[in-house]
Amino acid sequence: MDAAFLLYQETILPKLQLLIEFTLIYYKELKSKALPLPFFSKEPLNIFVFYTLFLIILFKIVFPLLKWCFSLSFGSVKRSFIRFLTQCIPSVKRKLLESRQKTEKEVFSELSKHDTNQTYKLPKNGMKLSTLNDRMSFWLKRDEVAINTGKISGAKYSNDPDYERNLKEFIKDFFFHNPLHFDIYAGARQMEAELLSMTGILLGCEKDHVYGSTTSGGTESNMMAIYTYRQWGLEVKNITKPEIIVPETAHASFYKAAHFYNVKVITLPTKPRSGTIEISALRRAISKNTVCIVGSVPNYPHGNCDPIEEMAKVALKYNVGLHVDACLGGFLTIFAQENQIKIPKFDFKVPGVTSISIDHHKYGLANKGISSIFYNSKELRHYQYFSTSSWPGGIYATPCAPGSRSGAPIAGAWFAMVYNGYNGYKENAKKIFETTRKFREKIESIKELKVIGDPKICVVAFASNNKNLNIYALHEILLQKGWNLGALNYPACIHITITLANEKSLNDLVKEIQNAIEVIKNDPTKNKVGIMGTIYGTTKKVPDTQTADEFMKVVLDASLKI
Ligand SMILES: *Cc1c(COP(=O)(O)O)cnc(C)c1O
């Protein structure tokens, strides 16, 4: 699987070196031969022709070329250059193709190793219900073994089979309901509106002043926010080249939004001690094109909370939006104050906070496929809407990205909220806060490891504190022990998102970590990394996302294949 990554080092780099060497040799030759240069005599005509030509070249060729070069980012020049090399040198091209085919095969056989009874073509006659039921129970049983280990970071947020069964029972008849037709599906409409009101009030909105919409997940919520600020910036401030400012720890969905909606991302570095940004750097990053700032409570990689109150002051001062990404931990951080957890205030009561996203399908304990996004004014929410009346299909209007939607995720989130109630969520939050604190303290007591920032909510990330301990090697030993944690980059670290589904196994995890460190200490050959470490290590050494992007294309292709 690492073939695609090694290719860069194996084939492209040596070719680059050759190219440079050739250029140097040629340059030396040229110098030693002392070629006579034209227009070197001092005749007036020659001088005139020389300067005219010189000026033409300068203004028509050199300056435009320089301007073009500066308009390109370093990355895009490098990308074009690598594309040029890989397309124009036949041996590189062939090797790249071979390596990609090999990688594709390997990835596909890994991903499809559990596949049984593949159906790649529509069966001529419908399958019997009994066959379908057999398939279903086989898939569910097999996958549940992998899911219900209690050893997975995030991914599964509730841990009560009875609760899940009741929720499924409640939502099953709403699957065919479609809130696009809110006049027909009145139940889904009411549940959606109630869901928004209940959640908005938890986030500091006043009754009747809740301006939100549900979405299919945190990614869509964040994308809708960025789209909304882009439209707001265009209409209110006439910004045609919108920029958003995000801490480097902000979720990938902001880059996705920027990619989809043609917005530029300005990234701010974070400080190791607090795990968050410096406000002075934020101020410096604001430009006339800024449409919004993003902060997270907490962020996905390291679980730290950004200084929302201070960021809000900056947002107010420069009249830009401040989006708070509470997707991951919103249903926990709402209860931080009551549980004496000290984090910055982040809700709509903070002047300057203009939108908040929160995921019901994480700690909101709903089924997958439901999140919501809120704005501080009706006007701002209007920028998210789309409607057309000039379509032959009639009037079409939607608050968020999809057209038709299922009523079931809405019903599930509604059920989750009213079933758990304020106190149910508060109890869950308390449990997660406490488990996080205890786990963090235990990791801090291991001298070979260091915790990143000051995590208090639900994620703890730790890096190696010892040059003889490769954190990815540790990650791999944990994988072999059945622990599916996240391996992260920039900096190299491991993280765990603590949920109701894994909190009981964390003492075991600490023991496994201590054992793994001992194993590596006693046998340095164990400090080597396999594929995961190679991917992270290589992408770090070659600061070229194209190789990684190519690789991910192969992986996505394989995931969509039968
Ligand atoms: C999970 C997450 C998201 C995106 O959520 P999806 O539901 O996976 O689309 C956004 N922000 C943060 C901080 C998250 O943890």
PDBQT file of the ligand as one rigid body, heavy atoms in Angstrom, charges set to zero:
ROOT
HETATM    1  C1  LIG A 601     -17.502  15.086  13.555  1.00  0.00    +0.000 C 
HETATM    2  C2  LIG A 601     -17.158  16.507  13.436  1.00  0.00    +0.000 A 
HETATM    3  C3  LIG A 601     -17.634  17.302  12.371  1.00  0.00    +0.000 A 
HETATM    4  C4  LIG A 601     -18.335  16.746  11.150  1.00  0.00    +0.000 C 
HETATM    5  O1  LIG A 601     -19.242  15.833  11.407  1.00  0.00    +0.000 OA
HETATM    6  P1  LIG A 601     -19.834  14.712  10.451  1.00  0.00    +0.000 P 
HETATM    7  O2  LIG A 601     -21.096  14.457  11.154  1.00  0.00    +0.000 OA
HETATM    8  O3  LIG A 601     -18.888  13.582  10.467  1.00  0.00    +0.000 OA
HETATM    9  O4  LIG A 601     -20.053  15.263   9.099  1.00  0.00    +0.000 OA
HETATM   10  C5  LIG A 601     -17.357  18.632  12.401  1.00  0.00    +0.000 A 
HETATM   11  N1  LIG A 601     -16.629  19.180  13.382  1.00  0.00    +0.000 NA
HETATM   12  C6  LIG A 601     -16.129  18.455  14.401  1.00  0.00    +0.000 A 
HETATM   13  C7  LIG A 601     -15.312  19.129  15.457  1.00  0.00    +0.000 C 
HETATM   14  C8  LIG A 601     -16.377  17.093  14.460  1.00  0.00    +0.000 A 
HETATM   15  O5  LIG A 601     -15.850  16.345  15.441  1.00  0.00    +0.000 OA
ENDROOT
TORSDOF 0
